[in-house]
Amino acid sequence: MSYEGYSQFWCKNGHYWTIDCNELFYKDVKERCPICSEHEVFQNMVNVTNGSFDDDGTRIDGFIDPILKKENKLVCKSCKKEKTCGCSIYKIPKRCVKQRKSEVGK
């Protein structure tokens, strides 16, 4: 059996990045943010082995859509156009575990 996917990461400063599962396979340490070097505070695995959507369009891969809090823009020195840089700030997700009704109160 094979596995295809990647992990989503957020650091405490709200920076967001992803790493392919093949790169993570040999690592057993917390990732550091490529922007500010802080450790990850939230990680989410996205499994795309069987695709990202089922037949009715429901997302099935576990992807968390990053919520932008502050978009950082830079002005390119050569073309003078404003461009978004990779250091934008995102809301750090909170893990939400759904309980079955039969498990509530246990």
N, C-alpha and C positions, 0 to 999 in steps of 0.2 A: 504494500500500500504506500501511496505517496501522500505528501502534504504540500499544499501550496498556500502561501499567505504571507502576511507581514504583521508587524506590531506597530501600533500607534503609541506615541509617547508625548507626555506633557511634563515640563519642569515646573518648579515652584513659581517661576516668573511668568508662566503662561505661554512659553514657547512650545510649538508643536512640531514634531517630526516623525518620520516613519523609517523603519528598517525591515528589509526583506527577511523572511524566516531563515533562509540559508545563511545569511550573515550572523544571525543570532544563535544558530545551532551550536556553535563552538564557544560561545561566551556564557559565563555563569556569574556575571557581575551586573550591578545596576548600570544602566546607560547614563551617559553624561550628555547634557544639551550641547549641540554643535554651535549654539549661539553664545551662551553665557557660561557653559561648563558646570552648571548645577546638575545634581542628580535628578533622575526622573522621579516624579511623585505619583504618576498615574500611567499605567500601561494597559493596552487593550489588544488582544490578538484578533486578527481578522482572517478568517479561514475562507479562502477562495477556491479550495479543491474542487468543489462541485458547482462553482459559479457564485455569483453574488446575489442573484434574484431567482425566485421560483417562477413557475408558469404564470401566476397571476400578478407578478410584479412586486411581490413582497420581498424585502431585503432579508437575506438569510445568512449573510457572512459575518455578522457581528460588528460591522463598521459603526463607529460613533462619528457623527458629523461634527467637526470642530466648529464651535461658536466663536466668531470673531468679536473681540472686545475693542481692540484698537489696531487699526491698520497703519503700519509705518511705511512712509513713502520717502524715496530719495530722488533727487534730480540727477539724471545722467549728465556727466560733464561733457561728453562728446556730442550727444544729440539734444540735450537740454529738455528732454521729456521726463515727466514724473513717472516713477515706476515703484511698484510695491516691492519691498525687500522681505527677506525671509524672517525678519525679526518681529513680525506682527505678534500681538498678544491675544491669546485665546482663553476662554473660560475653561477652567480645569473641571472635567466631569466628576461627578460623584457616583460611585458604584451603587446601583439600585438592584437589589435582589428581590425578585418577586416571590412571594410565598403562596403556596396553595392554601385555599380556605381551610382545609383539614389540618394544616400545620400552624395556623394562627393560634397564639395563646399557649403553645407548647414550650 
